[in-house]
Amino acid sequence: MPRISPLVWYGVLWALERAPDHRLRTRAKADCGDAYAVVKRKGRDMRRKMRPVYSAAIKDLFVDYIDNNEASVIAAVLQRVLNAARE
């Protein structure tokens, strides 16, 4: 059975996978300039393997406890936050 990374890494891998060139600048500075976190093929493959486990955890922790109306409200609020972050 393949080893699955802790679920906390799913969000990190997903953010890197969606970023331009699959990399994001970190707050840390390297000796010769900016430092970047980069996701390689192995990281993208790991995130894909993690997806079913991550989805099941989201369902168990959140989805099972909200109805469709509550889900719509949450989706609207999160969309508003996302739109504000993009401005």
HTML snippet that shows the backbone in 3Dmol.js (N, CA, C, O; Angstrom):
<script src="https://3Dmol.org/build/3Dmol-min.js"></script>
<div id="view" style="width:600px;height:400px;position:relative"></div>
<script>
const pdb = `
ATOM      1  N   MET A   1       0.849  -1.178   0.000  1.00  0.00           N
ATOM      2  CA  MET A   1       0.000   0.000   0.000  1.00  0.00           C
ATOM      3  C   MET A   1       0.898   1.246   0.000  1.00  0.00           C
ATOM      4  O   MET A   1       1.830   1.331   0.800  1.00  0.00           O
ATOM      5  N   PRO A   2       0.624   2.224  -0.900  1.00  0.00           N
ATOM      6  CA  PRO A   2       1.465   3.422  -0.941  1.00  0.00           C
ATOM      7  C   PRO A   2       1.264   4.279   0.299  1.00  0.00           C
ATOM      8  O   PRO A   2       0.166   4.367   0.849  1.00  0.00           O
ATOM      9  N   ARG A   3       2.348   4.905   0.723  1.00  0.00           N
ATOM     10  CA  ARG A   3       2.290   5.797   1.886  1.00  0.00           C
ATOM     11  C   ARG A   3       1.624   7.101   1.468  1.00  0.00           C
ATOM     12  O   ARG A   3       1.983   7.687   0.447  1.00  0.00           O
ATOM     13  N   ILE A   4       0.654   7.552   2.259  1.00  0.00           N
ATOM     14  CA  ILE A   4      -0.038   8.802   1.989  1.00  0.00           C
ATOM     15  C   ILE A   4       0.455   9.847   2.991  1.00  0.00           C
ATOM     16  O   ILE A   4       0.522   9.588   4.193  1.00  0.00           O
ATOM     17  N   SER A   5       0.798  11.023   2.482  1.00  0.00           N
ATOM     18  CA  SER A   5       1.260  12.116   3.340  1.00  0.00           C
ATOM     19  C   SER A   5       0.135  12.603   4.235  1.00  0.00           C
ATOM     20  O   SER A   5      -1.037  12.377   3.933  1.00  0.00           O
ATOM     21  N   PRO A   6       0.475  13.269   5.336  1.00  0.00           N
ATOM     22  CA  PRO A   6      -0.565  13.849   6.195  1.00  0.00           C
ATOM     23  C   PRO A   6      -1.478  14.781   5.398  1.00  0.00           C
ATOM     24  O   PRO A   6      -1.029  15.451   4.468  1.00  0.00           O
ATOM     25  N   LEU A   7      -2.754  14.819   5.765  1.00  0.00           N
ATOM     26  CA  LEU A   7      -3.734  15.603   5.013  1.00  0.00           C
ATOM     27  C   LEU A   7      -3.406  17.089   4.977  1.00  0.00           C
ATOM     28  O   LEU A   7      -3.823  17.785   4.052  1.00  0.00           O
ATOM     29  N   VAL A   8      -2.674  17.587   5.954  1.00  0.00           N
ATOM     30  CA  VAL A   8      -2.330  19.006   5.971  1.00  0.00           C
ATOM     31  C   VAL A   8      -1.543  19.382   4.714  1.00  0.00           C
ATOM     32  O   VAL A   8      -1.608  20.528   4.269  1.00  0.00           O
ATOM     33  N   TRP A   9      -0.818  18.455   4.151  1.00  0.00           N
ATOM     34  CA  TRP A   9      -0.022  18.731   2.953  1.00  0.00           C
ATOM     35  C   TRP A   9      -0.866  18.862   1.698  1.00  0.00           C
ATOM     36  O   TRP A   9      -0.406  19.414   0.698  1.00  0.00           O
ATOM     37  N   TYR A  10      -2.091  18.363   1.735  1.00  0.00           N
ATOM     38  CA  TYR A  10      -2.949  18.424   0.546  1.00  0.00           C
ATOM     39  C   TYR A  10      -3.118  19.867   0.072  1.00  0.00           C
ATOM     40  O   TYR A  10      -2.956  20.161  -1.113  1.00  0.00           O
ATOM     41  N   GLY A  11      -3.446  20.765   1.003  1.00  0.00           N
ATOM     42  CA  GLY A  11      -3.640  22.167   0.640  1.00  0.00           C
ATOM     43  C   GLY A  11      -2.386  22.813   0.094  1.00  0.00           C
ATOM     44  O   GLY A  11      -2.449  23.624  -0.830  1.00  0.00           O
ATOM     45  N   VAL A  12      -1.251  22.458   0.659  1.00  0.00           N
ATOM     46  CA  VAL A  12       0.024  23.002   0.186  1.00  0.00           C
ATOM     47  C   VAL A  12       0.300  22.512  -1.237  1.00  0.00           C
ATOM     48  O   VAL A  12       0.652  23.300  -2.115  1.00  0.00           O
ATOM     49  N   LEU A  13       0.140  21.229  -1.453  1.00  0.00           N
ATOM     50  CA  LEU A  13       0.376  20.668  -2.785  1.00  0.00           C
ATOM     51  C   LEU A  13      -0.603  21.242  -3.809  1.00  0.00           C
ATOM     52  O   LEU A  13      -0.223  21.522  -4.946  1.00  0.00           O
ATOM     53  N   TRP A  14      -1.859  21.416  -3.403  1.00  0.00           N
ATOM     54  CA  TRP A  14      -2.879  21.952  -4.311  1.00  0.00           C
ATOM     55  C   TRP A  14      -2.551  23.398  -4.688  1.00  0.00           C
ATOM     56  O   TRP A  14      -2.674  23.774  -5.853  1.00  0.00           O
ATOM     57  N   ALA A  15      -2.138  24.207  -3.717  1.00  0.00           N
ATOM     58  CA  ALA A  15      -1.776  25.598  -4.002  1.00  0.00           C
ATOM     59  C   ALA A  15      -0.579  25.668  -4.952  1.00  0.00           C
ATOM     60  O   ALA A  15      -0.564  26.475  -5.882  1.00  0.00           O
ATOM     61  N   LEU A  16       0.412  24.827  -4.713  1.00  0.00           N
ATOM     62  CA  LEU A  16       1.585  24.814  -5.595  1.00  0.00           C
ATOM     63  C   LEU A  16       1.223  24.317  -6.986  1.00  0.00           C
ATOM     64  O   LEU A  16       1.717  24.848  -7.982  1.00  0.00           O
ATOM     65  N   GLU A  17       0.383  23.325  -7.064  1.00  0.00           N
ATOM     66  CA  GLU A  17      -0.002  22.779  -8.366  1.00  0.00           C
ATOM     67  C   GLU A  17      -0.752  23.814  -9.197  1.00  0.00           C
ATOM     68  O   GLU A  17      -0.613  23.841 -10.420  1.00  0.00           O
ATOM     69  N   ARG A  18      -1.538  24.657  -8.555  1.00  0.00           N
ATOM     70  CA  ARG A  18      -2.325  25.665  -9.264  1.00  0.00           C
ATOM     71  C   ARG A  18      -1.542  26.931  -9.575  1.00  0.00           C
ATOM     72  O   ARG A  18      -1.969  27.728 -10.410  1.00  0.00           O
ATOM     73  N   ALA A  19      -0.410  27.128  -8.921  1.00  0.00           N
ATOM     74  CA  ALA A  19       0.386  28.347  -9.101  1.00  0.00           C
ATOM     75  C   ALA A  19       1.096  28.345 -10.454  1.00  0.00           C
ATOM     76  O   ALA A  19       1.386  27.284 -11.008  1.00  0.00           O
ATOM     77  N   PRO A  20       1.376  29.544 -10.985  1.00  0.00           N
ATOM     78  CA  PRO A  20       2.151  29.617 -12.225  1.00  0.00           C
ATOM     79  C   PRO A  20       3.492  28.898 -12.073  1.00  0.00           C
ATOM     80  O   PRO A  20       4.201  29.095 -11.085  1.00  0.00           O
ATOM     81  N   ASP A  21       3.822  28.094 -13.022  1.00  0.00           N
ATOM     82  CA  ASP A  21       5.063  27.305 -13.012  1.00  0.00           C
ATOM     83  C   ASP A  21       5.144  26.361 -11.813  1.00  0.00           C
ATOM     84  O   ASP A  21       6.225  25.877 -11.477  1.00  0.00           O
ATOM     85  N   HIS A  22       4.018  26.100 -11.174  1.00  0.00           N
ATOM     86  CA  HIS A  22       3.942  25.190 -10.024  1.00  0.00           C
ATOM     87  C   HIS A  22       4.901  25.604  -8.907  1.00  0.00           C
ATOM     88  O   HIS A  22       5.513  24.753  -8.262  1.00  0.00           O
ATOM     89  N   ARG A  23       5.029  26.920  -8.682  1.00  0.00           N
ATOM     90  CA  ARG A  23       5.928  27.387  -7.632  1.00  0.00           C
ATOM     91  C   ARG A  23       5.374  28.648  -6.984  1.00  0.00           C
ATOM     92  O   ARG A  23       4.675  29.436  -7.621  1.00  0.00           O
ATOM     93  N   LEU A  24       5.700  28.826  -5.707  1.00  0.00           N
ATOM     94  CA  LEU A  24       5.312  30.005  -4.943  1.00  0.00           C
ATOM     95  C   LEU A  24       6.518  30.496  -4.155  1.00  0.00           C
ATOM     96  O   LEU A  24       7.312  29.705  -3.646  1.00  0.00           O
ATOM     97  N   ARG A  25       6.638  31.808  -4.066  1.00  0.00           N
ATOM     98  CA  ARG A  25       7.731  32.392  -3.292  1.00  0.00           C
ATOM     99  C   ARG A  25       7.446  32.186  -1.806  1.00  0.00           C
ATOM    100  O   ARG A  25       6.312  32.361  -1.359  1.00  0.00           O
ATOM    101  N   THR A  26       8.450  31.822  -1.061  1.00  0.00           N
ATOM    102  CA  THR A  26       8.298  31.638   0.380  1.00  0.00           C
ATOM    103  C   THR A  26       8.705  32.918   1.088  1.00  0.00           C
ATOM    104  O   THR A  26       9.258  33.832   0.477  1.00  0.00           O
ATOM    105  N   ARG A  27       8.427  32.973   2.370  1.00  0.00           N
ATOM    106  CA  ARG A  27       8.840  34.139   3.157  1.00  0.00           C
ATOM    107  C   ARG A  27      10.323  34.068   3.508  1.00  0.00           C
ATOM    108  O   ARG A  27      10.943  35.078   3.839  1.00  0.00           O
ATOM    109  N   ALA A  28      10.872  32.883   3.432  1.00  0.00           N
ATOM    110  CA  ALA A  28      12.295  32.714   3.753  1.00  0.00           C
ATOM    111  C   ALA A  28      13.149  33.277   2.614  1.00  0.00           C
ATOM    112  O   ALA A  28      12.742  33.254   1.452  1.00  0.00           O
ATOM    113  N   LYS A  29      14.295  33.765   2.950  1.00  0.00           N
ATOM    114  CA  LYS A  29      15.241  34.270   1.951  1.00  0.00           C
ATOM    115  C   LYS A  29      16.408  33.303   1.832  1.00  0.00           C
ATOM    116  O   LYS A  29      16.942  32.835   2.837  1.00  0.00           O
ATOM    117  N   ALA A  30      16.792  33.011   0.619  1.00  0.00           N
ATOM    118  CA  ALA A  30      17.975  32.201   0.373  1.00  0.00           C
ATOM    119  C   ALA A  30      19.192  33.128   0.396  1.00  0.00           C
ATOM    120  O   ALA A  30      19.051  34.349   0.344  1.00  0.00           O
ATOM    121  N   ASP A  31      20.365  32.548   0.473  1.00  0.00           N
ATOM    122  CA  ASP A  31      21.585  33.360   0.506  1.00  0.00           C
ATOM    123  C   ASP A  31      21.720  34.249  -0.728  1.00  0.00           C
ATOM    124  O   ASP A  31      22.292  35.337  -0.658  1.00  0.00           O
ATOM    125  N   CYS A  32      21.196  33.783  -1.846  1.00  0.00           N
ATOM    126  CA  CYS A  32      21.379  34.535  -3.085  1.00  0.00           C
ATOM    127  C   CYS A  32      20.070  35.127  -3.617  1.00  0.00           C
ATOM    128  O   CYS A  32      19.990  35.442  -4.805  1.00  0.00           O
ATOM    129  N   GLY A  33      19.056  35.286  -2.787  1.00  0.00           N
ATOM    130  CA  GLY A  33      17.819  35.914  -3.258  1.00  0.00           C
ATOM    131  C   GLY A  33      16.585  35.231  -2.699  1.00  0.00           C
ATOM    132  O   GLY A  33      16.622  34.610  -1.637  1.00  0.00           O
ATOM    133  N   ASP A  34      15.492  35.357  -3.436  1.00  0.00           N
ATOM    134  CA  ASP A  34      14.228  34.783  -2.995  1.00  0.00           C
ATOM    135  C   ASP A  34      14.272  33.261  -3.026  1.00  0.00           C
ATOM    136  O   ASP A  34      14.992  32.652  -3.817  1.00  0.00           O
ATOM    137  N   ALA A  35      13.481  32.668  -2.141  1.00  0.00           N
ATOM    138  CA  ALA A  35      13.362  31.212  -2.093  1.00  0.00           C
ATOM    139  C   ALA A  35      11.964  30.834  -2.569  1.00  0.00           C
ATOM    140  O   ALA A  35      10.991  31.532  -2.284  1.00  0.00           O
ATOM    141  N   TYR A  36      11.874  29.741  -3.284  1.00  0.00           N
ATOM    142  CA  TYR A  36      10.603  29.285  -3.835  1.00  0.00           C
ATOM    143  C   TYR A  36      10.329  27.848  -3.414  1.00  0.00           C
ATOM    144  O   TYR A  36      11.236  27.023  -3.303  1.00  0.00           O
ATOM    145  N   ALA A  37       9.050  27.577  -3.184  1.00  0.00           N
ATOM    146  CA  ALA A  37       8.591  26.198  -3.009  1.00  0.00           C
ATOM    147  C   ALA A  37       8.075  25.764  -4.371  1.00  0.00           C
ATOM    148  O   ALA A  37       7.318  26.491  -5.014  1.00  0.00           O
ATOM    149  N   VAL A  38       8.480  24.592  -4.804  1.00  0.00           N
ATOM    150  CA  VAL A  38       8.115  24.090  -6.129  1.00  0.00           C
ATOM    151  C   VAL A  38       7.547  22.691  -5.971  1.00  0.00           C
ATOM    152  O   VAL A  38       8.076  21.878  -5.213  1.00  0.00           O
ATOM    153  N   VAL A  39       6.469  22.417  -6.688  1.00  0.00           N
ATOM    154  CA  VAL A  39       5.933  21.059  -6.685  1.00  0.00           C
ATOM    155  C   VAL A  39       6.366  20.380  -7.984  1.00  0.00           C
ATOM    156  O   VAL A  39       6.191  20.910  -9.081  1.00  0.00           O
ATOM    157  N   LYS A  40       6.925  19.215  -7.819  1.00  0.00           N
ATOM    158  CA  LYS A  40       7.381  18.422  -8.970  1.00  0.00           C
ATOM    159  C   LYS A  40       6.338  17.351  -9.285  1.00  0.00           C
ATOM    160  O   LYS A  40       5.297  17.282  -8.631  1.00  0.00           O
ATOM    161  N   ARG A  41       6.610  16.547 -10.251  1.00  0.00           N
ATOM    162  CA  ARG A  41       5.688  15.495 -10.684  1.00  0.00           C
ATOM    163  C   ARG A  41       5.311  14.571  -9.522  1.00  0.00           C
ATOM    164  O   ARG A  41       4.145  14.206  -9.371  1.00  0.00           O
ATOM    165  N   LYS A  42       6.291  14.196  -8.708  1.00  0.00           N
ATOM    166  CA  LYS A  42       6.034  13.303  -7.580  1.00  0.00           C
ATOM    167  C   LYS A  42       5.031  13.926  -6.597  1.00  0.00           C
ATOM    168  O   LYS A  42       4.171  13.225  -6.063  1.00  0.00           O
ATOM    169  N   GLY A  43       5.138  15.230  -6.361  1.00  0.00           N
ATOM    170  CA  GLY A  43       4.207  15.930  -5.483  1.00  0.00           C
ATOM    171  C   GLY A  43       2.811  15.991  -6.072  1.00  0.00           C
ATOM    172  O   GLY A  43       1.823  15.821  -5.357  1.00  0.00           O
ATOM    173  N   ARG A  44       2.723  16.233  -7.377  1.00  0.00           N
ATOM    174  CA  ARG A  44       1.414  16.249  -8.037  1.00  0.00           C
ATOM    175  C   ARG A  44       0.778  14.868  -7.995  1.00  0.00           C
ATOM    176  O   ARG A  44      -0.428  14.741  -7.787  1.00  0.00           O
ATOM    177  N   ASP A  45       1.582  13.842  -8.193  1.00  0.00           N
ATOM    178  CA  ASP A  45       1.064  12.469  -8.109  1.00  0.00           C
ATOM    179  C   ASP A  45       0.579  12.152  -6.699  1.00  0.00           C
ATOM    180  O   ASP A  45      -0.452  11.502  -6.528  1.00  0.00           O
ATOM    181  N   MET A  46       1.319  12.608  -5.690  1.00  0.00           N
ATOM    182  CA  MET A  46       0.926  12.367  -4.305  1.00  0.00           C
ATOM    183  C   MET A  46      -0.398  13.058  -3.994  1.00  0.00           C
ATOM    184  O   MET A  46      -1.260  12.479  -3.332  1.00  0.00           O
ATOM    185  N   ARG A  47      -0.566  14.296  -4.468  1.00  0.00           N
ATOM    186  CA  ARG A  47      -1.817  15.003  -4.221  1.00  0.00           C
ATOM    187  C   ARG A  47      -2.994  14.260  -4.846  1.00  0.00           C
ATOM    188  O   ARG A  47      -4.066  14.179  -4.246  1.00  0.00           O
ATOM    189  N   ARG A  48      -2.803  13.729  -6.018  1.00  0.00           N
ATOM    190  CA  ARG A  48      -3.877  12.963  -6.666  1.00  0.00           C
ATOM    191  C   ARG A  48      -4.218  11.702  -5.865  1.00  0.00           C
ATOM    192  O   ARG A  48      -5.386  11.324  -5.770  1.00  0.00           O
ATOM    193  N   LYS A  49      -3.210  11.057  -5.295  1.00  0.00           N
ATOM    194  CA  LYS A  49      -3.453   9.874  -4.454  1.00  0.00           C
ATOM    195  C   LYS A  49      -4.170  10.257  -3.165  1.00  0.00           C
ATOM    196  O   LYS A  49      -4.976   9.489  -2.639  1.00  0.00           O
ATOM    197  N   MET A  50      -3.870  11.454  -2.662  1.00  0.00           N
ATOM    198  CA  MET A  50      -4.471  11.920  -1.415  1.00  0.00           C
ATOM    199  C   MET A  50      -5.924  12.347  -1.594  1.00  0.00           C
ATOM    200  O   MET A  50      -6.682  12.361  -0.624  1.00  0.00           O
ATOM    201  N   ARG A  51      -6.320  12.690  -2.792  1.00  0.00           N
ATOM    202  CA  ARG A  51      -7.646  13.274  -3.055  1.00  0.00           C
ATOM    203  C   ARG A  51      -8.795  12.465  -2.441  1.00  0.00           C
ATOM    204  O   ARG A  51      -9.623  13.059  -1.750  1.00  0.00           O
ATOM    205  N   PRO A  52      -8.896  11.151  -2.651  1.00  0.00           N
ATOM    206  CA  PRO A  52     -10.017  10.410  -2.062  1.00  0.00           C
ATOM    207  C   PRO A  52     -10.026  10.456  -0.535  1.00  0.00           C
ATOM    208  O   PRO A  52     -11.094  10.535   0.073  1.00  0.00           O
ATOM    209  N   VAL A  53      -8.857  10.406   0.088  1.00  0.00           N
ATOM    210  CA  VAL A  53      -8.764  10.449   1.546  1.00  0.00           C
ATOM    211  C   VAL A  53      -9.168  11.835   2.042  1.00  0.00           C
ATOM    212  O   VAL A  53      -9.912  11.958   3.014  1.00  0.00           O
ATOM    213  N   TYR A  54      -8.676  12.877   1.374  1.00  0.00           N
ATOM    214  CA  TYR A  54      -8.996  14.253   1.742  1.00  0.00           C
ATOM    215  C   TYR A  54     -10.492  14.501   1.575  1.00  0.00           C
ATOM    216  O   TYR A  54     -11.125  15.085   2.454  1.00  0.00           O
ATOM    217  N   SER A  55     -11.060  14.062   0.457  1.00  0.00           N
ATOM    218  CA  SER A  55     -12.486  14.251   0.201  1.00  0.00           C
ATOM    219  C   SER A  55     -13.337  13.551   1.257  1.00  0.00           C
ATOM    220  O   SER A  55     -14.334  14.102   1.722  1.00  0.00           O
ATOM    221  N   ALA A  56     -12.945  12.352   1.629  1.00  0.00           N
ATOM    222  CA  ALA A  56     -13.688  11.619   2.658  1.00  0.00           C
ATOM    223  C   ALA A  56     -13.623  12.347   3.998  1.00  0.00           C
ATOM    224  O   ALA A  56     -14.615  12.394   4.724  1.00  0.00           O
ATOM    225  N   ALA A  57     -12.467  12.912   4.330  1.00  0.00           N
ATOM    226  CA  ALA A  57     -12.329  13.646   5.592  1.00  0.00           C
ATOM    227  C   ALA A  57     -13.211  14.895   5.587  1.00  0.00           C
ATOM    228  O   ALA A  57     -13.850  15.201   6.593  1.00  0.00           O
ATOM    229  N   ILE A  58     -13.252  15.616   4.469  1.00  0.00           N
ATOM    230  CA  ILE A  58     -14.111  16.801   4.363  1.00  0.00           C
ATOM    231  C   ILE A  58     -15.569  16.405   4.533  1.00  0.00           C
ATOM    232  O   ILE A  58     -16.328  17.078   5.230  1.00  0.00           O
ATOM    233  N   LYS A  59     -15.953  15.319   3.898  1.00  0.00           N
ATOM    234  CA  LYS A  59     -17.334  14.837   4.020  1.00  0.00           C
ATOM    235  C   LYS A  59     -17.651  14.482   5.468  1.00  0.00           C
ATOM    236  O   LYS A  59     -18.680  14.902   5.997  1.00  0.00           O
ATOM    237  N   ASP A  60     -16.785  13.721   6.104  1.00  0.00           N
ATOM    238  CA  ASP A  60     -17.017  13.281   7.486  1.00  0.00           C
ATOM    239  C   ASP A  60     -17.054  14.448   8.471  1.00  0.00           C
ATOM    240  O   ASP A  60     -17.827  14.430   9.429  1.00  0.00           O
ATOM    241  N   LEU A  61     -16.223  15.457   8.238  1.00  0.00           N
ATOM    242  CA  LEU A  61     -16.103  16.562   9.199  1.00  0.00           C
ATOM    243  C   LEU A  61     -17.079  17.711   8.947  1.00  0.00           C
ATOM    244  O   LEU A  61     -17.438  18.434   9.877  1.00  0.00           O
ATOM    245  N   PHE A  62     -17.512  17.885   7.683  1.00  0.00           N
ATOM    246  CA  PHE A  62     -18.334  19.048   7.358  1.00  0.00           C
ATOM    247  C   PHE A  62     -19.626  18.707   6.620  1.00  0.00           C
ATOM    248  O   PHE A  62     -20.720  19.020   7.091  1.00  0.00           O
ATOM    249  N   VAL A  63     -19.495  18.077   5.484  1.00  0.00           N
ATOM    250  CA  VAL A  63     -20.629  17.873   4.587  1.00  0.00           C
ATOM    251  C   VAL A  63     -21.776  17.130   5.258  1.00  0.00           C
ATOM    252  O   VAL A  63     -22.940  17.462   5.034  1.00  0.00           O
ATOM    253  N   ASP A  64     -21.468  16.146   6.064  1.00  0.00           N
ATOM    254  CA  ASP A  64     -22.515  15.360   6.723  1.00  0.00           C
ATOM    255  C   ASP A  64     -23.325  16.177   7.726  1.00  0.00           C
ATOM    256  O   ASP A  64     -24.379  15.723   8.171  1.00  0.00           O
ATOM    257  N   TYR A  65     -22.858  17.374   8.092  1.00  0.00           N
ATOM    258  CA  TYR A  65     -23.508  18.162   9.134  1.00  0.00           C
ATOM    259  C   TYR A  65     -24.232  19.402   8.628  1.00  0.00           C
ATOM    260  O   TYR A  65     -24.794  20.150   9.428  1.00  0.00           O
ATOM    261  N   ILE A  66     -24.232  19.635   7.323  1.00  0.00           N
ATOM    262  CA  ILE A  66     -24.913  20.809   6.789  1.00  0.00           C
ATOM    263  C   ILE A  66     -25.911  20.385   5.716  1.00  0.00           C
ATOM    264  O   ILE A  66     -25.715  19.393   5.013  1.00  0.00           O
ATOM    265  N   ASP A  67     -26.988  21.165   5.610  1.00  0.00           N
ATOM    266  CA  ASP A  67     -27.970  20.862   4.564  1.00  0.00           C
ATOM    267  C   ASP A  67     -27.663  21.703   3.326  1.00  0.00           C
ATOM    268  O   ASP A  67     -26.713  22.487   3.324  1.00  0.00           O
ATOM    269  N   ASN A  68     -28.464  21.542   2.279  1.00  0.00           N
ATOM    270  CA  ASN A  68     -28.209  22.239   1.013  1.00  0.00           C
ATOM    271  C   ASN A  68     -28.294  23.756   1.151  1.00  0.00           C
ATOM    272  O   ASN A  68     -27.513  24.481   0.534  1.00  0.00           O
ATOM    273  N   ASN A  69     -29.240  24.241   1.959  1.00  0.00           N
ATOM    274  CA  ASN A  69     -29.352  25.690   2.154  1.00  0.00           C
ATOM    275  C   ASN A  69     -28.109  26.245   2.847  1.00  0.00           C
ATOM    276  O   ASN A  69     -27.586  27.285   2.446  1.00  0.00           O
ATOM    277  N   GLU A  70     -27.645  25.565   3.868  1.00  0.00           N
ATOM    278  CA  GLU A  70     -26.437  26.006   4.572  1.00  0.00           C
ATOM    279  C   GLU A  70     -25.222  25.937   3.645  1.00  0.00           C
ATOM    280  O   GLU A  70     -24.355  26.810   3.686  1.00  0.00           O
ATOM    281  N   ALA A  71     -25.163  24.921   2.830  1.00  0.00           N
ATOM    282  CA  ALA A  71     -24.055  24.791   1.874  1.00  0.00           C
ATOM    283  C   ALA A  71     -24.059  25.954   0.886  1.00  0.00           C
ATOM    284  O   ALA A  71     -22.998  26.457   0.516  1.00  0.00           O
ATOM    285  N   SER A  72     -25.243  26.380   0.458  1.00  0.00           N
ATOM    286  CA  SER A  72     -25.345  27.510  -0.465  1.00  0.00           C
ATOM    287  C   SER A  72     -24.853  28.798   0.182  1.00  0.00           C
ATOM    288  O   SER A  72     -24.161  29.593  -0.454  1.00  0.00           O
ATOM    289  N   VAL A  73     -25.208  29.001   1.440  1.00  0.00           N
ATOM    290  CA  VAL A  73     -24.759  30.194   2.162  1.00  0.00           C
ATOM    291  C   VAL A  73     -23.243  30.173   2.312  1.00  0.00           C
ATOM    292  O   VAL A  73     -22.580  31.179   2.059  1.00  0.00           O
ATOM    293  N   ILE A  74     -22.697  29.047   2.717  1.00  0.00           N
ATOM    294  CA  ILE A  74     -21.244  28.926   2.886  1.00  0.00           C
ATOM    295  C   ILE A  74     -20.543  29.172   1.554  1.00  0.00           C
ATOM    296  O   ILE A  74     -19.539  29.883   1.509  1.00  0.00           O
ATOM    297  N   ALA A  75     -21.058  28.596   0.474  1.00  0.00           N
ATOM    298  CA  ALA A  75     -20.454  28.781  -0.849  1.00  0.00           C
ATOM    299  C   ALA A  75     -20.478  30.245  -1.259  1.00  0.00           C
ATOM    300  O   ALA A  75     -19.499  30.746  -1.813  1.00  0.00           O
ATOM    301  N   ALA A  76     -21.582  30.940  -0.996  1.00  0.00           N
ATOM    302  CA  ALA A  76     -21.681  32.357  -1.351  1.00  0.00           C
ATOM    303  C   ALA A  76     -20.680  33.195  -0.569  1.00  0.00           C
ATOM    304  O   ALA A  76     -20.031  34.080  -1.127  1.00  0.00           O
ATOM    305  N   VAL A  77     -20.560  32.918   0.708  1.00  0.00           N
ATOM    306  CA  VAL A  77     -19.618  33.666   1.548  1.00  0.00           C
ATOM    307  C   VAL A  77     -18.183  33.409   1.096  1.00  0.00           C
ATOM    308  O   VAL A  77     -17.399  34.349   0.960  1.00  0.00           O
ATOM    309  N   LEU A  78     -17.840  32.161   0.866  1.00  0.00           N
ATOM    310  CA  LEU A  78     -16.474  31.843   0.432  1.00  0.00           C
ATOM    311  C   LEU A  78     -16.174  32.444  -0.936  1.00  0.00           C
ATOM    312  O   LEU A  78     -15.045  32.865  -1.185  1.00  0.00           O
ATOM    313  N   GLN A  79     -17.164  32.493  -1.828  1.00  0.00           N
ATOM    314  CA  GLN A  79     -16.963  33.106  -3.139  1.00  0.00           C
ATOM    315  C   GLN A  79     -16.698  34.598  -2.990  1.00  0.00           C
ATOM    316  O   GLN A  79     -15.849  35.153  -3.688  1.00  0.00           O
ATOM    317  N   ARG A  80     -17.424  35.249  -2.083  1.00  0.00           N
ATOM    318  CA  ARG A  80     -17.223  36.677  -1.831  1.00  0.00           C
ATOM    319  C   ARG A  80     -15.818  36.935  -1.294  1.00  0.00           C
ATOM    320  O   ARG A  80     -15.165  37.896  -1.701  1.00  0.00           O
ATOM    321  N   VAL A  81     -15.354  36.089  -0.391  1.00  0.00           N
ATOM    322  CA  VAL A  81     -14.000  36.219   0.146  1.00  0.00           C
ATOM    323  C   VAL A  81     -12.966  36.011  -0.956  1.00  0.00           C
ATOM    324  O   VAL A  81     -11.993  36.760  -1.047  1.00  0.00           O
ATOM    325  N   LEU A  82     -13.172  35.006  -1.784  1.00  0.00           N
ATOM    326  CA  LEU A  82     -12.251  34.732  -2.891  1.00  0.00           C
ATOM    327  C   LEU A  82     -12.194  35.914  -3.862  1.00  0.00           C
ATOM    328  O   LEU A  82     -11.117  36.327  -4.292  1.00  0.00           O
ATOM    329  N   ASN A  83     -13.358  36.445  -4.196  1.00  0.00           N
ATOM    330  CA  ASN A  83     -13.389  37.603  -5.104  1.00  0.00           C
ATOM    331  C   ASN A  83     -12.653  38.798  -4.512  1.00  0.00           C
ATOM    332  O   ASN A  83     -11.936  39.499  -5.226  1.00  0.00           O
ATOM    333  N   ALA A  84     -12.823  39.037  -3.218  1.00  0.00           N
ATOM    334  CA  ALA A  84     -12.128  40.147  -2.561  1.00  0.00           C
ATOM    335  C   ALA A  84     -10.619  39.932  -2.573  1.00  0.00           C
ATOM    336  O   ALA A  84      -9.852  40.877  -2.760  1.00  0.00           O
ATOM    337  N   ALA A  85     -10.197  38.690  -2.373  1.00  0.00           N
ATOM    338  CA  ALA A  85      -8.761  38.384  -2.362  1.00  0.00           C
ATOM    339  C   ALA A  85      -8.140  38.584  -3.736  1.00  0.00           C
ATOM    340  O   ALA A  85      -6.952  38.889  -3.840  1.00  0.00           O
ATOM    341  N   ARG A  86      -8.922  38.419  -4.781  1.00  0.00           N
ATOM    342  CA  ARG A  86      -8.406  38.568  -6.150  1.00  0.00           C
ATOM    343  C   ARG A  86      -8.333  40.013  -6.589  1.00  0.00           C
ATOM    344  O   ARG A  86      -7.679  40.320  -7.586  1.00  0.00           O
ATOM    345  N   GLU A  87      -8.989  40.912  -5.868  1.00  0.00           N
ATOM    346  CA  GLU A  87      -9.001  42.337  -6.267  1.00  0.00           C
ATOM    347  C   GLU A  87      -7.701  43.014  -5.949  1.00  0.00           C
ATOM    348  O   GLU A  87      -7.543  44.205  -6.217  1.00  0.00           O
TER     349      GLU A  87
END
`;
const viewer = $3Dmol.createViewer("view");
viewer.addModel(pdb, "pdb");
viewer.setStyle({}, {cartoon: {color: "spectrum"}});
viewer.zoomTo();
viewer.render();
</script>
